[in-house]
Amino acid sequence: MQRLQKPPKLAPSLDGSAVGDLSLETFRLLPVCASFATVMRDVSRKRLLEMTQLDQQLRYFVAISEAGSFSGAADQLGLSQPALSRQLSKLEEYLQQSLFMRTGRGVVLTRAGKTLYETVQRAFGSIDETVNALRSECNEIAGQVRIATVHTLSHYFLPQLIRHFSQTYPRANCFIAGRSSPDVVDMVRTGKADIGFVYDVAVTADGLQIYRLFEEQMCLFAHEDTRLDRGPQLDLSSTPLVTFPETYALRQMLIRAGLAKNVVAEVETVDTMLRLVACKLGVCILPDRIPDSEIQQLHLTRVALDSLGLRRHVVCITRANSTLTPVTSALVRIAQSFDSLIGETEDASDF
């Protein structure tokens, strides 16, 4: 006959009920488990704090890289320069690598810094695009779009474009950088700008999506007192010329047309160019869409150059293998309707 086993000894539980011997052992270990759980929570919190600090330090690193100096990045971030320097020092200590070399004019990336920037900039770009896209669901266009543009377009195209864009999407905002044609292309290609407005002849890099916008006709601007040889064909061979540096697309056009033989001044902005012409230093060649108000205020006159065939197409560029945020897509759509916007207002003084 099989002998019945004695039931295990029971011990009281916290609520007064009975638990077995094994449960009693577990009960005795509860203080140890609780202490271990507290330690793990503290470790998790510390790790989360470290990750948050690392993310912030990496974003500071990107800002310094793109500004080219600590002072410029500090101004953009709203931090003091010493505070920003401390954050970078912590990042370099964590990585055990120097990320920048100090120069007299700012900082340049080291080899390790270049490697880190290329990876982190792409990663943050994708993250920010995705976050902006999710925030802009349900047809809500909001957030910032970073624009790079050649200087000439800031006088007639960009003001009308941004006004219409802001009126249509009041929760969107724009950051605008005026650059030379090669710099505009480079900013879009490297992700420093979401969208670029430039001339088609300047777009030679791969990996860019091109949207054709409109055609420009060049014309000559001179002081109203300037005498020009207006024979059957305008002779500019001996006329002093104020123009852009050789890296600019417009200067390259003038060189190909043989019109840059007597350059007396090179400037980087349209404002400076027009004011030098107003001082009778020479003449300049710019798009014929420059507003009449600017020309009349400076006592300048236009001279058509139709026979020279100085035309070029303005294009919009974005990165080809990148998903556009809703706010960037909205700006592209409005830019493609520029010809209809021109009819709304021809005078940039309205802005």
DABELKA-V591020 format. One record per residue. NEAR is the number of other C-alpha atoms within 10 Angstrom. Layout:
BEGIN
near
NEAR
NEAR
END
This chain:
BEGIN
near
3
4
5
6
6
6
7
10
11
14
15
12
13
9
6
8
9
14
16
15
13
13
15
17
10
12
15
11
11
12
11
11
13
11
11
12
12
12
12
12
12
12
12
12
12
12
12
12
12
12
12
12
15
16
15
14
20
20
17
20
27
20
19
26
21
14
17
17
19
23
18
15
22
20
12
12
15
9
12
13
16
12
11
20
17
12
18
21
17
14
22
17
11
10
11
10
14
16
23
22
12
12
9
5
8
15
17
18
18
15
14
13
19
15
12
16
20
12
10
17
21
14
12
15
15
15
12
13
19
15
12
19
19
13
15
16
11
7
9
15
22
20
19
16
21
18
22
28
25
24
20
22
18
20
19
20
20
21
17
22
19
18
12
17
21
14
10
13
17
12
13
19
16
16
11
17
17
19
20
24
24
18
19
26
28
17
21
22
22
13
17
17
23
26
28
30
28
27
26
19
15
19
18
10
10
9
13
18
16
16
17
14
18
16
12
15
16
21
20
15
25
27
23
16
11
15
9
13
11
10
7
7
10
14
12
17
12
11
19
19
24
23
27
22
16
14
13
19
21
25
18
18
17
16
13
10
12
11
19
21
14
14
18
14
15
15
13
17
17
19
13
14
24
25
15
19
23
23
12
16
18
23
25
23
24
20
21
18
18
23
15
16
13
16
19
11
9
16
15
21
16
18
15
13
17
11
9
12
10
18
15
18
14
18
22
22
26
26
21
13
9
15
14
19
22
22
25
23
17
17
21
20
12
16
26
17
13
16
12
11
16
15
8
10
13
17
18
18
13
8
9
END
